[in-house]
Amino acid sequence: MLVALGANLVIAAAKVVGGLVAGSPALLSEAAHSVADSLNEVFLLTALRRSRRPADRRHPFGYGKERFFWALLAAVGIFVMGGCFSFFQALEALTGSAREDFTGYAAGMVVLAVAFLAEGASLLRALYQLRAHDGHDGLRDPALRTVVAEDGTAVIGVALAFAGMALHRATGQAAWEAAASLAIGALLVLVAYRLGREARDRLIGQAADPEASGRIRALLEAQPEIDSVEALFTMQIGLDSTLVAARIDLVPGIDSERVEQVAVRIKRSIARAVPEAEQIFLDVTDRPAREAEQSPAATGERGGA
């Protein structure tokens, strides 16, 4: 994460200077992209620090969802600072505001070449970290996933900007840079939408993955004391933390003392089978008792005279 932040800060400064000197819409679009990436890295570093705080009275389930909140802000930053500014630069190029003397274009293209190497190195570093997290587990981390997405789009964006500048210089048509800026903006909007949608799903209470939910249900149904699993609810409350709540009916004839022992044993079994299940709640009943509670006498209903 720190490597990506350092690279983005240096590259952003170089692109801003190069874009202003060359008056290149494509290079300025990439400058805005790098500025957005730098701000987003600060958001993600904040997310890593704040999400590690232990649970307290005000937040009994911990602060794991901080990662998803800051990832959502990062997606908004990519959309506004990167995508919208790129569209603005494309519009300026199409309306004839782009300079045609090409002063500083050589320096601008050198900046893009260096940026391509730096962004590529940062992307390789992020992919290495993803591989170190066993790929699938790494993709569950919104911070690491955002870094990979940012670095990947940065490499593509630099290539698009370089191509736009080169074609503008060769043909004298500013439309090439406008097209490059539009492509960069569309790419950033797409990435922002995907990252924002994933963060939103986690914030509003996304269930655990189907494979983990299936393991929990199979474990419950395999218990000899459980007659049926009436309902099973799961929710991700952090990167490696899941809440599990189940309503189960026990077979008839189990006394209250044994019910408590069975519940404790089931919770331990779930925790072993699904390590991320840190919060487990069981609503334990036995079918005869539940049916008695729902009978007309228990609910106050009366038959006709």
C-alpha positions in Angstrom: 0.0 0.0 0.0 2.8 2.5 0.9 4.6 1.6 -2.3 1.5 2.4 -4.4 1.0 5.7 -2.5 4.6 6.8 -3.0 4.5 5.9 -6.7 1.2 7.7 -7.2 2.4 10.9 -5.5 5.5 11.1 -7.7 3.7 10.2 -10.9 0.9 12.7 -10.2 3.3 15.6 -9.7 5.1 14.7 -12.9 1.9 14.4 -14.9 0.5 17.7 -13.7 3.7 19.5 -14.7 4.0 17.7 -18.0 0.3 18.2 -18.8 0.4 21.9 -18.1 3.6 22.4 -20.1 2.3 20.4 -23.1 -1.3 21.5 -22.8 -2.3 17.9 -23.4 -5.9 16.9 -22.5 -4.9 13.2 -22.4 -1.9 13.9 -20.1 -4.0 16.1 -17.8 -6.7 13.4 -17.6 -4.0 11.0 -16.5 -2.8 13.6 -14.0 -6.2 13.8 -12.5 -6.3 10.0 -12.4 -3.1 9.9 -10.4 -4.2 12.6 -8.0 -7.4 10.6 -7.4 -5.3 7.4 -6.8 -3.1 9.2 -4.3 -6.1 10.4 -2.3 -7.6 7.0 -2.4 -4.5 5.4 -1.1 -4.8 7.7 1.9 -8.4 6.6 2.3 -7.4 2.9 2.2 -4.5 3.4 4.7 -7.1 5.0 7.0 -9.4 2.0 6.5 -6.6 -0.5 7.4 -5.8 1.4 10.7 -9.4 2.0 11.8 -10.8 -1.4 11.0 -8.3 -3.1 13.3 -9.8 -1.4 16.4 -11.2 -3.9 18.9 -14.9 -4.2 19.6 -16.3 -1.9 22.3 -19.6 -1.1 23.9 -20.6 1.3 21.2 -19.6 -1.1 18.4 -20.0 -4.6 19.9 -19.3 -6.3 16.6 -16.1 -4.4 16.0 -15.0 -2.0 13.3 -14.4 -4.4 10.4 -16.9 -2.5 8.1 -14.6 0.5 8.2 -12.8 -1.1 5.3 -15.9 -1.1 3.2 -16.8 2.5 4.0 -13.4 3.9 3.0 -13.4 1.7 -0.1 -16.7 3.3 -1.0 -15.2 6.7 -0.6 -12.2 5.6 -2.8 -14.7 4.6 -5.5 -16.4 8.0 -5.3 -13.0 9.7 -5.6 -12.1 7.7 -8.7 -15.4 8.6 -10.3 -15.4 12.3 -9.5 -11.7 13.3 -9.7 -10.7 10.8 -12.4 -13.7 10.0 -14.6 -15.5 13.3 -14.6 -12.3 15.4 -15.1 -11.3 13.1 -18.0 -14.7 13.8 -19.7 -14.2 17.5 -19.1 -10.7 17.4 -20.8 -12.2 15.4 -23.7 -14.9 18.1 -24.2 -12.3 20.9 -24.2 -10.2 19.0 -26.8 -13.3 18.5 -29.0 -14.3 22.2 -28.8 -10.9 23.4 -30.0 -9.4 24.4 -26.8 -6.4 22.1 -27.2 -3.1 23.7 -28.1 -1.6 22.9 -31.6 2.0 24.0 -31.3 3.0 20.8 -29.5 5.4 22.6 -27.2 6.5 20.2 -24.5 4.9 17.2 -26.1 8.2 15.3 -26.1 8.7 15.9 -22.4 5.1 14.9 -21.8 5.5 11.6 -23.6 8.7 10.9 -21.6 6.7 11.5 -18.4 4.1 9.0 -19.6 6.8 6.4 -20.5 8.3 6.8 -17.0 4.9 6.6 -15.5 4.2 3.4 -17.4 7.2 1.8 -15.9 6.4 3.0 -12.4 2.7 2.0 -12.6 3.7 -1.4 -14.0 6.1 -1.9 -11.1 3.4 -1.0 -8.6 0.9 -3.3 -10.3 3.4 -6.2 -10.2 3.9 -5.5 -6.5 0.1 -5.5 -5.9 -0.3 -8.8 -7.8 2.5 -10.3 -5.8 0.7 -9.3 -2.6 -2.5 -10.8 -4.0 -0.8 -14.0 -4.7 0.7 -14.1 -1.2 -2.9 -13.9 0.1 -3.8 -17.0 -2.0 -5.6 -15.1 -4.7 -9.2 -15.6 -3.7 -8.7 -14.5 -0.1 -6.8 -11.4 -1.3 -9.7 -10.4 -3.5 -11.9 -10.3 -0.4 -9.8 -7.5 0.9 -11.4 -4.2 -0.5 -8.1 -2.3 0.1 -5.9 -4.7 -1.8 -8.6 -5.2 -4.5 -8.8 -1.4 -4.9 -5.0 -1.1 -5.2 -4.9 -3.8 -7.9 -7.8 -2.1 -9.8 -6.2 1.3 -9.6 -2.8 0.1 -10.7 -4.3 -1.9 -13.6 -6.3 1.0 -14.8 -3.3 3.3 -14.4 -1.2 1.1 -16.8 -4.0 1.1 -19.3 -4.7 4.8 -18.9 -1.1 5.7 -19.5 -1.0 3.6 -22.6 -4.2 5.3 -23.9 -2.8 8.8 -23.1 0.5 8.0 -24.9 -1.3 6.7 -27.9 -3.6 9.8 -28.0 -0.7 12.2 -27.7 1.3 10.4 -30.4 -1.6 10.3 -32.9 -2.4 14.0 -32.2 1.2 14.9 -32.9 1.4 12.8 -36.0 -2.0 13.9 -37.6 -2.6 17.3 -36.0 -6.0 16.1 -35.0 -6.9 16.9 -31.4 -9.8 14.4 -31.7 -7.3 11.6 -30.9 -6.5 13.1 -27.5 -10.2 13.7 -26.9 -10.8 10.0 -27.7 -8.0 9.0 -25.3 -9.5 11.2 -22.5 -13.0 9.7 -23.1 -11.6 6.2 -23.0 -9.7 7.0 -19.7 -12.8 8.5 -18.2 -15.0 5.6 -19.2 -12.5 3.1 -17.8 -12.4 5.0 -14.5 -16.2 5.3 -14.2 -16.5 1.5 -14.9 -13.9 0.7 -12.2 -15.5 3.1 -9.7 -18.9 1.6 -10.3 -17.6 -2.0 -9.7 -15.7 -1.1 -6.6 -18.5 1.1 -5.2 -21.1 -1.6 -5.8 -19.0 -4.2 -4.0 -18.4 -1.8 -1.0 -22.1 -0.9 -0.9 -23.1 -4.6 -0.8 -20.8 -5.2 2.2 -22.0 -2.1 4.0 -25.7 -2.9 3.8 -25.1 -6.5 5.1 -23.9 -9.0 2.5 -24.3 -12.7 3.4 -21.4 -15.0 3.7 -20.3 -16.8 0.5 -22.6 -19.7 -0.5 -19.9 -22.3 0.2 -19.5 -21.2 3.8 -23.3 -21.0 4.3 -23.6 -24.5 2.8 -21.0 -25.9 5.3 -22.8 -24.4 8.2 -26.2 -25.7 7.1 -24.8 -29.2 6.4 -23.2 -29.2 9.9 -26.4 -28.2 11.6 -28.5 -30.8 9.7 -26.0 -33.5 10.6 -26.4 -33.0 14.4 -28.5 -35.9 15.8 -30.2 -33.6 18.3 -31.5 -31.2 15.6 -34.9 -32.2 14.0 -34.8 -29.3 11.4 -33.1 -26.1 10.5 -35.9 -23.5 10.3 -33.7 -20.6 9.2 -30.1 -19.7 8.7 -28.8 -16.1 8.4 -25.2 -15.0 7.8 -23.7 -11.5 7.4 -20.2 -10.3 6.8 -19.3 -7.9 9.6 -15.6 -7.5 8.6 -13.0 -8.8 6.2 -12.5 -12.1 8.2 -15.5 -11.9 10.5 -19.0 -13.3 9.9 -22.1 -13.3 12.0 -24.2 -16.5 12.0 -27.7 -16.8 13.4 -29.8 -20.0 13.1 -33.2 -21.0 14.2 -33.3 -24.8 14.9 -35.9 -27.3 16.2 -34.6 -30.0 18.5 -35.9 -33.5 18.6 -38.5 -34.1 21.4 -37.4 -35.2 24.8 -34.3 -33.1 25.4 -34.2 -31.5 28.8 -33.1 -27.9 29.4 -29.6 -28.8 30.8 -28.8 -30.9 27.7 -30.1 -28.2 25.4 -27.4 -25.9 26.7 -24.7 -28.5 26.2 -25.9 -29.2 22.7 -25.9 -25.5 21.8 -22.4 -25.0 23.1 -21.1 -28.0 21.2 -22.8 -26.8 17.9 -21.3 -23.4 18.2 -17.8 -24.8 18.7 -18.4 -27.1 15.7 -19.4 -24.1 13.5 -16.4 -22.1 14.7 -14.1 -25.0 13.7 -15.7 -25.6 10.3 -15.9 -21.8 9.4 -13.1 -19.9 11.3 -14.5 -16.5 10.2 -17.7 -17.2 12.1 -16.8 -15.1 15.1 -20.4 -14.3 16.2 -22.7 -17.3 16.4 -26.3 -17.2 17.8 -28.7 -20.1 18.0 -32.4 -19.8 18.6 -33.0 -23.3 20.0 -36.5 -24.8 20.5 -38.0 -28.2 20.4 -40.9 -28.8 18.1 -43.6 -29.9 20.7 -43.0 -26.7 22.7 -43.1 -24.5 19.7 -46.3 -26.1 18.4 -47.8 -25.7 21.9 -47.0 -22.0 21.9 -48.7 -21.6 18.5 -51.8 -23.5 19.4 -55.2 -21.7 19.7 -55.1 -22.0 23.5 -51.6 -20.5 23.8 -52.4 -17.6 21.4 -55.7 -16.8 22.9 -57.8 -18.0 19.9 -61.2 -19.5 20.5 -63.4 -21.8 18.4 -67.0 -21.1 17.7 -69.7 -22.0 20.2 
